[in-house]
Amino acid sequence: MKKLLVLTMVLVSFVSYGQINVLKPTETITIGKVGGGMVPFIADLTYTKGDGENNYRLSFNDLKFTHITAIKSIDFKGNEEMVNGLYSILKELIDGESGVEKEFSIGKEYVAAKCISMVGVKSLKIYGTDTGNMGYFYLTKRQLDKLFGK
């Protein structure tokens, strides 16, 4: 009976160990980052390599909250051409007239960007349109270039 109990315990330990898989860490590559260090964090754009398509993440400090730092993220799959297309849309918007707004989707999120002018400086207000918890952030032309590594 003792031998059967010991054999059962040994087999159970092998089965439970078989359910544990050690994953290879994926390398996260930063395309661009705005803020951080002595300046408050604004946004960053990173990706990890995937099968066929890369997994991108646009993280930003949600300015909806004034007393806390709330980092939100938009995740999407794509390639370098898609990211360059997003950059072109935003660059065209900030180079255009103030007050112009465009809506588009990034991954599963619907996002809008509006060109505004504050104290003579043009910037983009980028915000979610379909979810109330999406938040928003601002980018100047220089910060837009830095975010996309241009």
C-alpha positions as CSV (number, residue, x, y, z in Angstrom):
1,M,0.0,0.0,0.0
2,K,2.8,2.4,0.9
3,K,4.5,1.7,-2.5
4,L,1.3,2.5,-4.3
5,L,0.9,5.7,-2.4
6,V,4.5,6.7,-3.2
7,L,4.1,5.8,-6.9
8,T,0.9,7.9,-7.1
9,M,2.6,10.9,-5.5
10,V,5.5,10.7,-7.9
11,L,3.2,10.5,-10.9
12,V,1.1,13.4,-9.7
13,S,4.2,15.6,-9.3
14,F,5.3,14.8,-12.9
15,V,1.8,15.7,-14.2
16,S,1.6,19.0,-12.3
17,Y,5.1,19.9,-13.4
18,G,4.1,19.3,-17.0
19,Q,1.6,22.1,-16.8
20,I,4.3,24.7,-16.2
21,N,5.9,26.2,-19.3
22,V,8.8,28.6,-19.2
23,L,8.3,31.3,-21.9
24,K,11.1,33.1,-23.7
25,P,11.1,36.8,-22.8
26,T,10.1,38.9,-25.8
27,E,12.2,42.0,-26.6
28,T,10.3,45.2,-26.5
29,I,11.7,47.8,-29.0
30,T,11.0,51.5,-28.3
31,I,10.3,53.5,-31.5
32,G,10.0,56.8,-29.6
33,K,9.3,58.3,-26.2
34,V,8.1,61.7,-25.2
35,G,8.7,62.9,-21.7
36,G,10.1,60.9,-18.8
37,G,13.1,61.7,-16.5
38,M,12.8,65.3,-15.4
39,V,9.9,66.0,-17.7
40,P,6.5,64.3,-17.0
41,F,5.8,61.2,-19.1
42,I,3.6,62.0,-22.1
43,A,3.6,59.0,-24.4
44,D,5.7,56.2,-25.9
45,L,5.4,53.8,-28.9
46,T,6.9,50.3,-28.6
47,Y,6.6,47.0,-30.4
48,T,7.4,43.3,-30.0
49,K,8.1,41.1,-33.0
50,G,5.3,38.7,-33.8
51,D,4.6,36.1,-36.4
52,G,4.1,38.1,-39.7
53,E,2.9,41.2,-37.9
54,N,4.4,43.1,-35.0
55,N,2.5,43.9,-31.8
56,Y,2.5,47.6,-31.2
57,R,1.6,49.5,-28.0
58,L,0.9,53.3,-27.8
59,S,1.0,54.2,-24.1
60,F,0.2,57.6,-22.8
61,N,-0.4,59.6,-19.6
62,D,-4.2,60.2,-19.4
63,L,-4.7,63.9,-18.8
64,K,-8.3,63.4,-17.8
65,F,-6.9,63.0,-14.2
66,T,-5.0,66.0,-12.8
67,H,-3.8,64.6,-9.4
68,I,-2.8,61.1,-10.4
69,T,-0.8,59.5,-13.1
70,A,-2.9,57.1,-15.1
71,I,-1.1,55.3,-18.0
72,K,-3.4,54.1,-20.7
73,S,-2.4,52.0,-23.7
74,I,-3.7,51.2,-27.2
75,D,-2.5,47.8,-28.5
76,F,-2.6,46.9,-32.2
77,K,-1.0,44.6,-34.7
78,G,0.6,45.8,-37.8
79,N,3.8,46.5,-39.7
80,E,6.1,49.5,-40.2
81,E,4.0,50.7,-43.2
82,M,0.9,50.9,-41.0
83,V,2.7,52.9,-38.3
84,N,4.1,55.2,-41.0
85,G,0.5,55.7,-42.3
86,L,-0.6,56.6,-38.8
87,Y,2.3,59.1,-38.5
88,S,1.3,60.6,-41.9
89,I,-2.3,61.1,-40.8
90,L,-1.3,62.9,-37.6
91,K,1.5,64.9,-39.4
92,E,-1.0,66.1,-42.1
93,L,-3.4,67.1,-39.3
94,I,-1.0,69.1,-37.3
95,D,0.4,70.8,-40.4
96,G,-3.1,71.8,-41.5
97,E,-5.6,74.3,-40.0
98,S,-6.5,74.5,-36.4
99,G,-9.9,73.1,-35.5
100,V,-9.8,70.2,-38.0
101,E,-10.6,66.8,-36.5
102,K,-10.1,63.2,-37.9
103,E,-11.4,60.0,-36.6
104,F,-9.8,56.6,-37.3
105,S,-9.3,53.2,-35.6
106,I,-6.1,51.8,-34.1
107,G,-6.5,48.2,-33.4
108,K,-9.9,47.8,-31.6
109,E,-10.0,51.4,-30.4
110,Y,-11.7,54.3,-32.2
111,V,-9.5,57.4,-31.8
112,A,-9.9,61.0,-32.9
113,A,-7.2,63.6,-33.2
114,K,-7.9,67.4,-33.3
115,C,-5.5,70.1,-34.3
116,I,-5.7,72.9,-31.7
117,S,-3.7,76.1,-31.2
118,M,-2.8,77.3,-27.7
119,V,-0.8,80.5,-27.2
120,G,0.3,80.3,-30.8
121,V,1.6,76.7,-30.6
122,K,-0.1,74.0,-32.6
123,S,-0.7,70.7,-31.0
124,L,-2.8,67.6,-31.4
125,K,-5.3,66.4,-28.9
126,I,-5.6,62.7,-29.3
127,Y,-8.5,61.0,-27.5
128,G,-10.8,57.9,-27.6
129,T,-14.2,58.3,-29.1
130,D,-16.0,55.0,-28.2
131,T,-15.0,54.3,-24.7
132,G,-15.5,56.7,-21.8
133,N,-12.4,55.4,-20.0
134,M,-10.0,56.0,-22.9
135,G,-8.7,59.4,-22.0
136,Y,-6.6,61.9,-24.0
137,F,-3.2,63.5,-24.4
138,Y,-1.6,66.3,-26.3
139,L,1.4,66.3,-28.7
140,T,3.2,69.2,-30.3
141,K,4.8,68.8,-33.8
142,R,8.2,68.2,-32.3
143,Q,6.8,65.6,-29.8
144,L,5.0,63.8,-32.7
145,D,8.2,63.5,-34.6
146,K,10.0,62.2,-31.5
147,L,7.2,59.7,-30.7
148,F,7.5,58.1,-34.2
149,G,11.3,58.2,-34.2
150,K,11.5,60.8,-37.0
